[in-house]
Protein backbone atom coordinates (compact mmCIF):
# COMPACT_ATOMS: atom_id res chain seq x y z
CA UNK A 1 0.00 0.00 0.00
CA UNK A 2 2.89 2.33 0.88
CA UNK A 3 4.49 2.01 -2.51
CA UNK A 4 6.78 5.02 -2.70
CA UNK A 5 9.46 6.18 -0.25
CA UNK A 6 7.76 9.57 -0.12
CA UNK A 7 4.47 7.99 0.96
CA UNK A 8 6.25 5.97 3.66
CA UNK A 9 7.95 9.08 5.03
CA UNK A 10 4.67 10.97 5.04
CA UNK A 11 2.97 8.11 6.89
CA UNK A 12 5.71 7.98 9.51
CA UNK A 13 5.52 11.73 10.05
CA UNK A 14 1.74 11.59 10.51
CA UNK A 15 2.08 8.64 12.89
CA UNK A 16 4.77 10.40 14.95
CA UNK A 17 2.69 13.57 15.09
CA UNK A 18 -0.33 11.62 16.28
CA UNK A 19 1.71 10.07 19.10
CA UNK A 20 3.02 13.50 20.10
CA UNK A 21 -0.49 14.96 20.05
CA UNK A 22 -1.79 12.13 22.22
CA UNK A 23 0.96 12.75 24.77
CA UNK A 24 0.28 16.47 24.81
CA UNK A 25 -3.40 15.87 25.48
CA UNK A 26 -2.65 14.25 28.86
CA UNK A 27 -3.27 17.02 31.36
CA UNK A 28 -1.62 17.53 34.73
CA UNK A 29 -4.95 16.73 36.35
CA UNK A 30 -4.95 13.33 34.63
CA UNK A 31 -1.28 12.53 35.23
CA UNK A 32 -1.20 10.44 38.39
CA UNK A 33 1.48 7.75 38.06
CA UNK A 34 1.77 4.80 40.41
CA UNK A 35 5.13 4.67 42.13
CA UNK A 36 7.47 1.85 41.16
CA UNK A 37 9.36 2.19 44.44
CA UNK A 38 9.20 -0.95 46.55
CA UNK A 39 9.67 -0.18 50.25
CA UNK A 40 8.52 -1.85 53.49
CA UNK A 41 5.26 -0.77 55.07
CA UNK A 42 1.52 -1.41 55.03
CA UNK A 43 -1.58 0.74 55.38
CA UNK A 44 -2.85 1.16 58.94
CA UNK A 45 -6.62 0.78 58.83
CA UNK A 46 -7.29 1.10 62.56
CA UNK A 47 -5.75 3.53 65.04
CA UNK A 48 -3.46 2.01 67.63
CA UNK A 49 -5.46 3.64 70.44
CA UNK A 50 -9.08 4.77 70.69
CA UNK A 51 -9.22 8.39 69.61
CA UNK A 52 -11.32 11.53 69.74
CA UNK A 53 -11.99 13.36 66.49
CA UNK A 54 -12.10 16.97 67.64
CA UNK A 55 -13.08 18.15 64.15
CA UNK A 56 -16.04 16.07 62.97
CA UNK A 57 -19.13 17.08 61.02
CA UNK A 58 -22.53 15.41 61.01
CA UNK A 59 -24.79 18.16 59.70
CA UNK A 60 -28.02 16.13 59.85
CA UNK A 61 -27.57 14.97 63.43
CA UNK A 62 -30.92 16.26 64.78
CA UNK A 63 -32.78 13.56 62.79
CA UNK A 64 -29.94 11.25 61.73
CA UNK A 65 -29.72 7.51 62.18
CA UNK A 66 -26.30 7.34 63.83
CA UNK A 67 -25.96 3.54 63.67
CA UNK A 68 -24.03 3.45 60.34
CA UNK A 69 -21.71 6.19 61.62
CA UNK A 70 -21.02 4.20 64.79
CA UNK A 71 -20.23 1.10 62.72
CA UNK A 72 -17.61 3.00 60.74
CA UNK A 73 -16.26 4.63 63.89
CA UNK A 74 -15.79 1.23 65.53
CA UNK A 75 -13.83 0.01 62.52
CA UNK A 76 -11.46 2.97 62.83
CA UNK A 77 -11.24 2.82 66.65
CA UNK A 78 -12.87 6.26 66.79
CA UNK A 79 -14.28 6.45 70.31
CA UNK A 80 -15.84 9.95 70.36
CA UNK A 81 -16.71 12.27 67.51
CA UNK A 82 -17.02 15.98 68.25
CA UNK A 83 -19.72 17.22 65.88
CA UNK A 84 -18.85 20.85 65.22
CA UNK A 85 -22.05 21.39 63.24
CA UNK A 86 -24.21 21.56 66.35
CA UNK A 87 -25.94 24.81 65.41
CA UNK A 88 -27.98 26.51 68.12
CA UNK A 89 -31.33 26.64 69.89
CA UNK A 90 -33.90 23.97 69.04
CA UNK A 91 -31.69 22.25 66.45
CA UNK A 92 -28.88 21.84 68.94
CA UNK A 93 -31.28 20.45 71.52
CA UNK A 94 -32.56 17.88 68.99
CA UNK A 95 -29.00 16.73 68.31
CA UNK A 96 -28.28 16.41 72.02
CA UNK A 97 -31.46 14.35 72.47
CA UNK A 98 -30.65 12.11 69.51
CA UNK A 99 -27.25 11.39 71.05
CA UNK A 100 -28.68 10.82 74.53
CA UNK A 101 -31.35 8.44 73.22
CA UNK A 102 -29.00 6.25 71.19
CA UNK A 103 -25.24 6.69 71.76
CA UNK A 104 -24.85 8.96 74.80
CA UNK A 105 -21.09 8.59 75.20
CA UNK A 106 -19.95 8.48 71.56
CA UNK A 107 -20.88 11.93 70.22
CA UNK A 108 -20.57 15.48 71.48
CA UNK A 109 -21.79 18.70 69.84
CA UNK A 110 -20.30 22.17 69.77
CA UNK A 111 -22.59 25.17 69.41
CA UNK A 112 -22.38 27.74 66.60
CA UNK A 113 -23.01 31.49 66.66
CA UNK A 114 -24.85 33.33 63.88
CA UNK A 115 -22.94 36.57 63.30
CA UNK A 116 -25.62 38.17 61.15
CA UNK A 117 -26.71 41.52 62.53
CA UNK A 118 -23.56 42.49 64.43
CA UNK A 119 -24.03 46.12 65.37
CA UNK A 120 -27.79 45.99 65.82
CA UNK A 121 -29.23 46.92 69.24
CA UNK A 122 -28.50 44.29 71.93
CA UNK A 123 -26.86 41.94 69.42
CA UNK A 124 -23.93 41.11 71.71
CA UNK A 125 -26.09 40.55 74.78
CA UNK A 126 -28.48 38.32 72.85
CA UNK A 127 -25.65 36.27 71.30
CA UNK A 128 -24.02 35.69 74.68
CA UNK A 129 -27.35 34.72 76.25
CA UNK A 130 -28.06 32.22 73.46
CA UNK A 131 -24.59 30.72 73.76
CA UNK A 132 -25.07 30.33 77.50
CA UNK A 133 -28.38 28.52 76.90
CA UNK A 134 -26.75 26.26 74.30
CA UNK A 135 -23.97 25.26 76.70
CA UNK A 136 -26.47 24.56 79.46
CA UNK A 137 -28.51 22.51 76.98
CA UNK A 138 -25.59 20.19 76.29
CA UNK A 139 -23.06 21.81 73.94
CA UNK A 140 -19.48 21.16 75.10
CA UNK A 141 -17.77 23.94 73.17
CA UNK A 142 -18.11 26.59 70.48
CA UNK A 143 -17.15 26.21 66.81
CA UNK A 144 -16.44 29.30 64.71
CA UNK A 145 -16.50 28.92 60.94
CA UNK A 146 -14.25 30.80 58.53
CA UNK A 147 -17.22 32.95 57.52
CA UNK A 148 -16.29 35.12 60.51
CA UNK A 149 -13.58 37.38 59.15
CA UNK A 150 -14.41 36.54 55.55
CA UNK A 151 -18.14 36.82 54.90
CA UNK A 152 -20.02 38.48 57.74
CA UNK A 153 -20.64 42.22 57.63
CA UNK A 154 -22.08 44.41 60.34
CA UNK A 155 -25.13 46.65 60.04
CA UNK A 156 -22.95 49.34 58.44
CA UNK A 157 -21.74 46.97 55.73
CA UNK A 158 -18.24 46.65 57.18
CA UNK A 159 -16.47 43.29 57.39
CA UNK A 160 -16.71 41.86 60.90
CA UNK A 161 -13.14 41.23 62.03
CA UNK A 162 -12.39 38.22 64.21
CA UNK A 163 -11.05 40.53 66.93
CA UNK A 164 -14.01 42.92 66.76
CA UNK A 165 -14.56 44.23 70.33
CA UNK A 166 -18.29 43.57 70.01
CA UNK A 167 -17.49 39.84 70.01
CA UNK A 168 -15.25 39.87 73.09
CA UNK A 169 -18.06 38.93 75.52
CA UNK A 170 -18.61 35.70 73.53
CA UNK A 171 -15.02 34.55 73.99
CA UNK A 172 -15.05 35.67 77.63
CA UNK A 173 -18.23 33.69 78.29
CA UNK A 174 -16.59 30.52 76.94
CA UNK A 175 -13.69 31.03 79.34
CA UNK A 176 -16.09 31.64 82.20
CA UNK A 177 -18.06 28.47 81.43
CA UNK A 178 -14.93 26.36 80.88
CA UNK A 179 -15.62 25.34 77.28
CA UNK A 180 -13.13 25.57 74.39
CA UNK A 181 -13.51 27.58 71.20
CA UNK A 182 -12.47 25.79 68.01
CA UNK A 183 -11.97 28.33 65.23
CA UNK A 184 -11.24 28.02 61.54
CA UNK A 185 -9.83 31.32 60.26
CA UNK A 186 -9.12 32.05 56.58
CA UNK A 187 -7.70 29.24 54.40
CA UNK A 188 -4.24 28.18 53.16
CA UNK A 189 -2.12 31.20 52.29
CA UNK A 190 -1.58 29.85 48.77
CA UNK A 191 -5.22 30.68 47.98
CA UNK A 192 -4.27 34.37 48.22
CA UNK A 193 -1.18 34.04 46.01
CA UNK A 194 -0.89 34.29 42.24
CA UNK A 195 -2.64 31.53 40.33
CA UNK A 196 0.35 30.47 38.27
CA UNK A 197 2.88 27.67 37.82
CA UNK A 198 4.68 28.60 41.05
CA UNK A 199 1.61 28.19 43.26
CA UNK A 200 1.80 24.88 45.12
CA UNK A 201 -2.03 24.74 45.27
CA UNK A 202 -2.43 25.35 41.53
CA UNK A 203 -4.27 22.09 40.94
CA UNK A 204 -6.67 22.67 43.82
CA UNK A 205 -7.44 26.19 42.63
CA UNK A 206 -7.95 24.96 39.08
CA UNK A 207 -10.37 22.25 40.16
CA UNK A 208 -11.99 24.43 42.86
CA UNK A 209 -11.80 28.00 41.45
CA UNK A 210 -14.11 29.47 44.09
CA UNK A 211 -11.32 28.95 46.65
CA UNK A 212 -9.17 31.64 45.04
CA UNK A 213 -8.83 34.75 47.18
CA UNK A 214 -7.12 38.12 47.03
CA UNK A 215 -6.21 41.06 49.22
CA UNK A 216 -9.64 42.58 48.59
CA UNK A 217 -11.51 39.26 48.72
CA UNK A 218 -12.21 39.99 51.47
CA UNK A 219 -8.88 41.05 53.07
CA UNK A 220 -5.21 40.05 53.02
CA UNK A 221 -4.46 36.63 54.52
CA UNK A 222 -2.08 38.16 57.05
CA UNK A 223 -4.83 40.52 58.24
CA UNK A 224 -7.38 37.77 58.93
CA UNK A 225 -4.84 35.46 60.59
CA UNK A 226 -3.48 38.36 62.65
CA UNK A 227 -6.97 39.19 63.91
CA UNK A 228 -7.31 35.64 65.14
CA UNK A 229 -4.03 35.74 67.05
CA UNK A 230 -4.97 39.10 68.55
CA UNK A 231 -8.24 37.59 69.80
CA UNK A 232 -6.33 34.70 71.41
CA UNK A 233 -4.06 37.15 73.21
CA UNK A 234 -6.96 39.29 74.45
CA UNK A 235 -8.60 36.30 76.16
CA UNK A 236 -5.90 34.34 77.99
CA UNK A 237 -8.47 32.64 80.22
CA UNK A 238 -10.24 31.04 77.26
CA UNK A 239 -8.96 27.87 75.60
CA UNK A 240 -8.77 28.18 71.81
CA UNK A 241 -8.28 25.29 69.40
CA UNK A 242 -6.72 26.60 66.20
CA UNK A 243 -8.15 24.45 63.40
CA UNK A 244 -5.89 23.07 60.68
CA UNK A 245 -2.71 23.98 62.61
CA UNK A 246 -3.71 27.59 61.99
CA UNK A 247 -2.57 27.07 58.36
CA UNK A 248 1.03 27.04 59.58
CA UNK A 249 1.70 23.32 59.12
CA UNK A 250 4.00 24.26 56.22
CA UNK A 251 5.96 26.63 58.49
CA UNK A 252 6.39 24.92 61.84
CA UNK A 253 9.03 27.42 62.92
CA UNK A 254 6.50 30.25 62.73
CA UNK A 255 3.86 28.12 64.45
CA UNK A 256 6.32 27.25 67.21
CA UNK A 257 6.86 30.94 67.93
CA UNK A 258 3.10 31.45 68.16
CA UNK A 259 2.70 28.44 70.47
CA UNK A 260 5.33 29.87 72.79
CA UNK A 261 3.72 33.31 72.75
CA UNK A 262 0.08 32.19 73.15
CA UNK A 263 -0.13 29.42 75.79
CA UNK A 264 -3.95 29.19 75.63
CA UNK A 265 -3.80 28.14 71.96
CA UNK A 266 -4.05 24.46 71.01
CA UNK A 267 -3.84 23.14 67.44
CA UNK A 268 -5.46 20.23 65.61
CA UNK A 269 -4.38 18.35 62.49
CA UNK A 270 -7.53 18.28 60.34
CA UNK A 271 -6.82 18.57 56.61
CA UNK A 272 -3.08 19.26 57.05
CA UNK A 273 -1.69 15.73 57.47
CA UNK A 274 -0.14 16.04 54.00
CA UNK A 275 2.05 18.88 55.26
CA UNK A 276 3.25 16.81 58.21
CA UNK A 277 3.80 13.73 56.06
CA UNK A 278 6.35 15.42 53.83
CA UNK A 279 8.55 16.65 56.71
CA UNK A 280 8.47 13.72 59.17
CA UNK A 281 11.58 14.58 61.18
CA UNK A 282 10.72 18.26 61.54
CA UNK A 283 7.10 17.43 62.34
CA UNK A 284 8.10 14.80 64.90
CA UNK A 285 10.27 17.33 66.70
CA UNK A 286 7.31 19.73 66.78
CA UNK A 287 5.01 17.04 68.21
CA UNK A 288 7.59 16.16 70.85
CA UNK A 289 7.87 19.80 71.95
CA UNK A 290 4.13 20.59 71.93
CA UNK A 291 2.75 17.13 72.69
CA UNK A 292 0.38 18.50 75.35
CA UNK A 293 -1.35 20.94 72.95
CA UNK A 294 -1.96 18.96 69.74
CA UNK A 295 -5.30 17.27 69.01
CA UNK A 296 -6.48 14.76 66.43
CA UNK A 297 -8.98 16.12 63.90
CA UNK A 298 -10.09 15.02 60.45
CA UNK A 299 -12.78 17.48 59.21
CA UNK A 300 -14.79 15.79 56.42
CA UNK A 301 -16.42 12.48 57.41
CA UNK A 302 -14.80 10.12 54.91
CA UNK A 303 -13.78 6.97 56.80
CA UNK A 304 -11.59 5.79 53.93
CA UNK A 305 -9.26 8.78 54.43
CA UNK A 306 -8.45 8.20 58.11
CA UNK A 307 -5.79 5.51 57.45
CA UNK A 308 -3.49 8.14 55.93
CA UNK A 309 -3.58 9.97 59.27
CA UNK A 310 -2.85 6.80 61.24
CA UNK A 311 0.05 5.87 59.01
CA UNK A 312 1.69 9.32 59.19
CA UNK A 313 1.33 9.46 62.96
CA UNK A 314 2.15 5.87 63.91
CA UNK A 315 4.52 4.35 61.35
CA UNK A 316 8.03 4.91 60.07
CA UNK A 317 6.94 3.98 56.54
CA UNK A 318 8.42 5.83 53.59
CA UNK A 319 6.96 7.24 50.39
CA UNK A 320 3.34 6.13 50.59
CA UNK A 321 0.47 7.84 48.76
CA UNK A 322 -1.84 10.54 50.04
CA UNK A 323 -5.56 10.09 49.44
CA UNK A 324 -6.36 13.31 47.57
CA UNK A 325 -4.07 14.44 44.77
CA UNK A 326 -5.29 18.03 44.55
CA UNK A 327 -4.29 18.56 48.19
CA UNK A 328 -0.88 16.91 47.83
CA UNK A 329 0.81 15.53 44.74
CA UNK A 330 3.76 14.41 46.88
CA UNK A 331 4.23 11.21 48.89
CA UNK A 332 3.94 10.73 52.66
CA UNK A 333 6.42 9.59 55.32
CA UNK A 334 5.59 8.37 58.82
CA UNK A 335 6.56 10.33 61.94
CA UNK A 336 6.75 7.19 64.11
CA UNK A 337 5.47 8.98 67.23
CA UNK A 338 5.99 7.38 70.62
CA UNK A 339 3.07 5.68 72.34
CA UNK A 340 2.84 8.42 74.95
CA UNK A 341 2.61 11.18 72.33
CA UNK A 342 0.09 9.15 70.34
CA UNK A 343 -2.13 8.81 73.41
CA UNK A 344 -1.99 12.55 74.01
CA UNK A 345 -2.82 13.42 70.41
CA UNK A 346 -5.48 10.72 70.07
CA UNK A 347 -7.38 11.35 73.32
CA UNK A 348 -5.59 12.70 76.41
CA UNK A 349 -5.38 16.31 75.29
CA UNK A 350 -9.03 16.40 74.24
CA UNK A 351 -10.12 14.86 77.55
CA UNK A 352 -8.21 17.65 79.28
CA UNK A 353 -9.97 20.59 77.60
CA UNK A 354 -13.42 19.35 76.50
CA UNK A 355 -15.72 18.93 79.52
CA UNK A 356 -17.89 15.91 80.15
CA UNK A 357 -16.29 13.32 77.86
CA UNK A 358 -16.50 9.65 78.90
CA UNK A 359 -13.00 8.80 80.10
CA UNK A 360 -13.91 5.12 80.57
CA UNK A 361 -13.63 4.65 76.77
CA UNK A 362 -9.86 5.12 76.93
CA UNK A 363 -6.87 3.38 78.54
CA UNK A 364 -4.99 5.10 81.33
C-alpha positions as CSV (number, residue, x, y, z in Angstrom):
1,X,0.0,0.0,0.0
2,X,2.9,2.3,0.9
3,X,4.5,2.0,-2.5
4,X,6.8,5.0,-2.7
5,X,9.5,6.2,-0.2
6,X,7.8,9.6,-0.1
7,X,4.5,8.0,1.0
8,X,6.2,6.0,3.7
9,X,8.0,9.1,5.0
10,X,4.7,11.0,5.0
11,X,3.0,8.1,6.9
12,X,5.7,8.0,9.5
13,X,5.5,11.7,10.1
14,X,1.7,11.6,10.5
15,X,2.1,8.6,12.9
16,X,4.8,10.4,14.9
17,X,2.7,13.6,15.1
18,X,-0.3,11.6,16.3
19,X,1.7,10.1,19.1
20,X,3.0,13.5,20.1
21,X,-0.5,15.0,20.0
22,X,-1.8,12.1,22.2
23,X,1.0,12.7,24.8
24,X,0.3,16.5,24.8
25,X,-3.4,15.9,25.5
26,X,-2.6,14.3,28.9
27,X,-3.3,17.0,31.4
28,X,-1.6,17.5,34.7
29,X,-4.9,16.7,36.3
30,X,-4.9,13.3,34.6
31,X,-1.3,12.5,35.2
32,X,-1.2,10.4,38.4
33,X,1.5,7.7,38.1
34,X,1.8,4.8,40.4
35,X,5.1,4.7,42.1
36,X,7.5,1.8,41.2
37,X,9.4,2.2,44.4
38,X,9.2,-0.9,46.6
39,X,9.7,-0.2,50.2
40,X,8.5,-1.8,53.5
41,X,5.3,-0.8,55.1
42,X,1.5,-1.4,55.0
43,X,-1.6,0.7,55.4
44,X,-2.9,1.2,58.9
45,X,-6.6,0.8,58.8
46,X,-7.3,1.1,62.6
47,X,-5.8,3.5,65.0
48,X,-3.5,2.0,67.6
49,X,-5.5,3.6,70.4
50,X,-9.1,4.8,70.7
51,X,-9.2,8.4,69.6
52,X,-11.3,11.5,69.7
53,X,-12.0,13.4,66.5
54,X,-12.1,17.0,67.6
55,X,-13.1,18.1,64.1
56,X,-16.0,16.1,63.0
57,X,-19.1,17.1,61.0
58,X,-22.5,15.4,61.0
59,X,-24.8,18.2,59.7
60,X,-28.0,16.1,59.9
61,X,-27.6,15.0,63.4
62,X,-30.9,16.3,64.8
63,X,-32.8,13.6,62.8
64,X,-29.9,11.3,61.7
65,X,-29.7,7.5,62.2
66,X,-26.3,7.3,63.8
67,X,-26.0,3.5,63.7
68,X,-24.0,3.5,60.3
69,X,-21.7,6.2,61.6
70,X,-21.0,4.2,64.8
71,X,-20.2,1.1,62.7
72,X,-17.6,3.0,60.7
73,X,-16.3,4.6,63.9
74,X,-15.8,1.2,65.5
75,X,-13.8,0.0,62.5
76,X,-11.5,3.0,62.8
77,X,-11.2,2.8,66.6
78,X,-12.9,6.3,66.8
79,X,-14.3,6.5,70.3
80,X,-15.8,9.9,70.4
81,X,-16.7,12.3,67.5
82,X,-17.0,16.0,68.3
83,X,-19.7,17.2,65.9
84,X,-18.8,20.9,65.2
85,X,-22.1,21.4,63.2
86,X,-24.2,21.6,66.4
87,X,-25.9,24.8,65.4
88,X,-28.0,26.5,68.1
89,X,-31.3,26.6,69.9
90,X,-33.9,24.0,69.0
91,X,-31.7,22.3,66.4
92,X,-28.9,21.8,68.9
93,X,-31.3,20.4,71.5
94,X,-32.6,17.9,69.0
95,X,-29.0,16.7,68.3
96,X,-28.3,16.4,72.0
97,X,-31.5,14.4,72.5
98,X,-30.6,12.1,69.5
99,X,-27.2,11.4,71.0
100,X,-28.7,10.8,74.5
101,X,-31.4,8.4,73.2
102,X,-29.0,6.2,71.2
103,X,-25.2,6.7,71.8
104,X,-24.8,9.0,74.8
105,X,-21.1,8.6,75.2
106,X,-20.0,8.5,71.6
107,X,-20.9,11.9,70.2
108,X,-20.6,15.5,71.5
109,X,-21.8,18.7,69.8
110,X,-20.3,22.2,69.8
111,X,-22.6,25.2,69.4
112,X,-22.4,27.7,66.6
113,X,-23.0,31.5,66.7
114,X,-24.9,33.3,63.9
115,X,-22.9,36.6,63.3
116,X,-25.6,38.2,61.1
117,X,-26.7,41.5,62.5
118,X,-23.6,42.5,64.4
119,X,-24.0,46.1,65.4
120,X,-27.8,46.0,65.8
121,X,-29.2,46.9,69.2
122,X,-28.5,44.3,71.9
123,X,-26.9,41.9,69.4
124,X,-23.9,41.1,71.7
125,X,-26.1,40.6,74.8
126,X,-28.5,38.3,72.9
127,X,-25.7,36.3,71.3
128,X,-24.0,35.7,74.7
129,X,-27.3,34.7,76.3
130,X,-28.1,32.2,73.5
131,X,-24.6,30.7,73.8
132,X,-25.1,30.3,77.5
133,X,-28.4,28.5,76.9
134,X,-26.7,26.3,74.3
135,X,-24.0,25.3,76.7
136,X,-26.5,24.6,79.5
137,X,-28.5,22.5,77.0
138,X,-25.6,20.2,76.3
139,X,-23.1,21.8,73.9
140,X,-19.5,21.2,75.1
141,X,-17.8,23.9,73.2
142,X,-18.1,26.6,70.5
143,X,-17.2,26.2,66.8
144,X,-16.4,29.3,64.7
145,X,-16.5,28.9,60.9
146,X,-14.2,30.8,58.5
147,X,-17.2,33.0,57.5
148,X,-16.3,35.1,60.5
149,X,-13.6,37.4,59.2
150,X,-14.4,36.5,55.6
151,X,-18.1,36.8,54.9
152,X,-20.0,38.5,57.7
153,X,-20.6,42.2,57.6
154,X,-22.1,44.4,60.3
155,X,-25.1,46.6,60.0
156,X,-22.9,49.3,58.4
157,X,-21.7,47.0,55.7
158,X,-18.2,46.6,57.2
159,X,-16.5,43.3,57.4
160,X,-16.7,41.9,60.9
161,X,-13.1,41.2,62.0
162,X,-12.4,38.2,64.2
163,X,-11.0,40.5,66.9
164,X,-14.0,42.9,66.8
165,X,-14.6,44.2,70.3
166,X,-18.3,43.6,70.0
167,X,-17.5,39.8,70.0
168,X,-15.3,39.9,73.1
169,X,-18.1,38.9,75.5
170,X,-18.6,35.7,73.5
171,X,-15.0,34.5,74.0
172,X,-15.0,35.7,77.6
173,X,-18.2,33.7,78.3
174,X,-16.6,30.5,76.9
175,X,-13.7,31.0,79.3
176,X,-16.1,31.6,82.2
177,X,-18.1,28.5,81.4
178,X,-14.9,26.4,80.9
179,X,-15.6,25.3,77.3
180,X,-13.1,25.6,74.4
181,X,-13.5,27.6,71.2
182,X,-12.5,25.8,68.0
183,X,-12.0,28.3,65.2
184,X,-11.2,28.0,61.5
185,X,-9.8,31.3,60.3
186,X,-9.1,32.1,56.6
187,X,-7.7,29.2,54.4
188,X,-4.2,28.2,53.2
189,X,-2.1,31.2,52.3
190,X,-1.6,29.8,48.8
191,X,-5.2,30.7,48.0
192,X,-4.3,34.4,48.2
193,X,-1.2,34.0,46.0
194,X,-0.9,34.3,42.2
195,X,-2.6,31.5,40.3
196,X,0.4,30.5,38.3
197,X,2.9,27.7,37.8
198,X,4.7,28.6,41.1
199,X,1.6,28.2,43.3
200,X,1.8,24.9,45.1
201,X,-2.0,24.7,45.3
202,X,-2.4,25.4,41.5
203,X,-4.3,22.1,40.9
204,X,-6.7,22.7,43.8
205,X,-7.4,26.2,42.6
206,X,-7.9,25.0,39.1
207,X,-10.4,22.2,40.2
208,X,-12.0,24.4,42.9
209,X,-11.8,28.0,41.4
210,X,-14.1,29.5,44.1
211,X,-11.3,29.0,46.6
212,X,-9.2,31.6,45.0
213,X,-8.8,34.8,47.2
214,X,-7.1,38.1,47.0
215,X,-6.2,41.1,49.2
216,X,-9.6,42.6,48.6
217,X,-11.5,39.3,48.7
218,X,-12.2,40.0,51.5
219,X,-8.9,41.1,53.1
220,X,-5.2,40.0,53.0
221,X,-4.5,36.6,54.5
222,X,-2.1,38.2,57.0
223,X,-4.8,40.5,58.2
224,X,-7.4,37.8,58.9
225,X,-4.8,35.5,60.6
226,X,-3.5,38.4,62.7
227,X,-7.0,39.2,63.9
228,X,-7.3,35.6,65.1
229,X,-4.0,35.7,67.0
230,X,-5.0,39.1,68.6
231,X,-8.2,37.6,69.8
232,X,-6.3,34.7,71.4
233,X,-4.1,37.1,73.2
234,X,-7.0,39.3,74.5
235,X,-8.6,36.3,76.2
236,X,-5.9,34.3,78.0
237,X,-8.5,32.6,80.2
238,X,-10.2,31.0,77.3
239,X,-9.0,27.9,75.6
240,X,-8.8,28.2,71.8
241,X,-8.3,25.3,69.4
242,X,-6.7,26.6,66.2
243,X,-8.1,24.4,63.4
244,X,-5.9,23.1,60.7
245,X,-2.7,24.0,62.6
246,X,-3.7,27.6,62.0
247,X,-2.6,27.1,58.4
248,X,1.0,27.0,59.6
249,X,1.7,23.3,59.1
250,X,4.0,24.3,56.2
251,X,6.0,26.6,58.5
252,X,6.4,24.9,61.8
253,X,9.0,27.4,62.9
254,X,6.5,30.2,62.7
255,X,3.9,28.1,64.4
256,X,6.3,27.3,67.2
257,X,6.9,30.9,67.9
258,X,3.1,31.5,68.2
259,X,2.7,28.4,70.5
260,X,5.3,29.9,72.8
261,X,3.7,33.3,72.7
262,X,0.1,32.2,73.1
263,X,-0.1,29.4,75.8
264,X,-4.0,29.2,75.6
265,X,-3.8,28.1,72.0
266,X,-4.1,24.5,71.0
267,X,-3.8,23.1,67.4
268,X,-5.5,20.2,65.6
269,X,-4.4,18.4,62.5
270,X,-7.5,18.3,60.3
271,X,-6.8,18.6,56.6
272,X,-3.1,19.3,57.0
273,X,-1.7,15.7,57.5
274,X,-0.1,16.0,54.0
275,X,2.1,18.9,55.3
276,X,3.3,16.8,58.2
277,X,3.8,13.7,56.1
278,X,6.3,15.4,53.8
279,X,8.6,16.6,56.7
280,X,8.5,13.7,59.2
281,X,11.6,14.6,61.2
282,X,10.7,18.3,61.5
283,X,7.1,17.4,62.3
284,X,8.1,14.8,64.9
285,X,10.3,17.3,66.7
286,X,7.3,19.7,66.8
287,X,5.0,17.0,68.2
288,X,7.6,16.2,70.9
289,X,7.9,19.8,72.0
290,X,4.1,20.6,71.9
291,X,2.8,17.1,72.7
292,X,0.4,18.5,75.3
293,X,-1.3,20.9,73.0
294,X,-2.0,19.0,69.7
295,X,-5.3,17.3,69.0
296,X,-6.5,14.8,66.4
297,X,-9.0,16.1,63.9
298,X,-10.1,15.0,60.5
299,X,-12.8,17.5,59.2
300,X,-14.8,15.8,56.4
301,X,-16.4,12.5,57.4
302,X,-14.8,10.1,54.9
303,X,-13.8,7.0,56.8
304,X,-11.6,5.8,53.9
305,X,-9.3,8.8,54.4
306,X,-8.5,8.2,58.1
307,X,-5.8,5.5,57.5
308,X,-3.5,8.1,55.9
309,X,-3.6,10.0,59.3
310,X,-2.9,6.8,61.2
311,X,0.1,5.9,59.0
312,X,1.7,9.3,59.2
313,X,1.3,9.5,63.0
314,X,2.1,5.9,63.9
315,X,4.5,4.4,61.3
316,X,8.0,4.9,60.1
317,X,6.9,4.0,56.5
318,X,8.4,5.8,53.6
319,X,7.0,7.2,50.4
320,X,3.3,6.1,50.6
321,X,0.5,7.8,48.8
322,X,-1.8,10.5,50.0
323,X,-5.6,10.1,49.4
324,X,-6.4,13.3,47.6
325,X,-4.1,14.4,44.8
326,X,-5.3,18.0,44.5
327,X,-4.3,18.6,48.2
328,X,-0.9,16.9,47.8
329,X,0.8,15.5,44.7
330,X,3.8,14.4,46.9
331,X,4.2,11.2,48.9
332,X,3.9,10.7,52.7
333,X,6.4,9.6,55.3
334,X,5.6,8.4,58.8
335,X,6.6,10.3,61.9
336,X,6.8,7.2,64.1
337,X,5.5,9.0,67.2
338,X,6.0,7.4,70.6
339,X,3.1,5.7,72.3
340,X,2.8,8.4,75.0
341,X,2.6,11.2,72.3
342,X,0.1,9.2,70.3
343,X,-2.1,8.8,73.4
344,X,-2.0,12.6,74.0
345,X,-2.8,13.4,70.4
346,X,-5.5,10.7,70.1
347,X,-7.4,11.4,73.3
348,X,-5.6,12.7,76.4
349,X,-5.4,16.3,75.3
350,X,-9.0,16.4,74.2
351,X,-10.1,14.9,77.5
352,X,-8.2,17.7,79.3
353,X,-10.0,20.6,77.6
354,X,-13.4,19.4,76.5
355,X,-15.7,18.9,79.5
356,X,-17.9,15.9,80.1
357,X,-16.3,13.3,77.9
358,X,-16.5,9.6,78.9
359,X,-13.0,8.8,80.1
360,X,-13.9,5.1,80.6
361,X,-13.6,4.6,76.8
362,X,-9.9,5.1,76.9
363,X,-6.9,3.4,78.5
364,X,-5.0,5.1,81.3
